[in-house]
């Protein structure tokens, strides 16, 4: 699965790994800026995906509401 086709859960797992790196013995100050930017982009991608899911849920809810009227 390509990065663009990752599920939200896969992205969250990847973000968890990035956060764990900052807390690990592997942490290197020289890499921190790059890792932080990667984590921030991943967090933004997750937020975007969750917004899309929330929007889809609202559409389905409206559809069910109009069907029951």
N, C-alpha and C positions, 0 to 999 in steps of 0.2 A: 504494500500500500504506500503510495507516495505521500509526501508531507501534506499536500493539498487535500488528499482524500482521507486523512486521519479522522477517526471519530473524536468526539469531545473527550471521552474517557482516555483515549490514547494521548491526547494533548495534555490533559490534566496529569497523567502519569509522567509525561516528559517534563512538565513544569515541576512536579514533585522531585524528580531526579535533579533538576537544575538547582532547586532550593537546597536539596541535601548536599550538593557539591559545595555550596557556600559554608556549610556547617562541618564539612569533612576535613580530614587531614590532607586531602588533595588540593585544597584551596591554595591558589597562588594569586597574589595581589596583581601581578601583571596581566593575568587572564580575567580578572574580576569584571572589568569594564565590558569586555566582549560578552561574557556570560550573562551579565546583567541586562545588556541590550537584547540578547537572545530570549531571556526569560520575560522581559517586558513585551516583546513582540508576541511571544507565545500566549501570554496573559491577555493581550489585546485580541488575538485570534480567538481565544476561548470565549471572551466576552462577546465578540461579534457572533460566534456560532450560537451562544446561548440566547442572544437577542433574536436571532433568526428562529430558533425553536420556540421562544415565547410568542413571537409573531404568528408562527404557524398554529400554535395552540389557540390563540385568540381567534384566528380565522375559523378553525374547527368549531370552537365554542359558539361563534356567531352563526355558523351553519346549522348546528344542532338547535340553537335557540329559534332560528327562523323556521326550521322544520317542525318544531313542536307547536308553533302558533297557528 
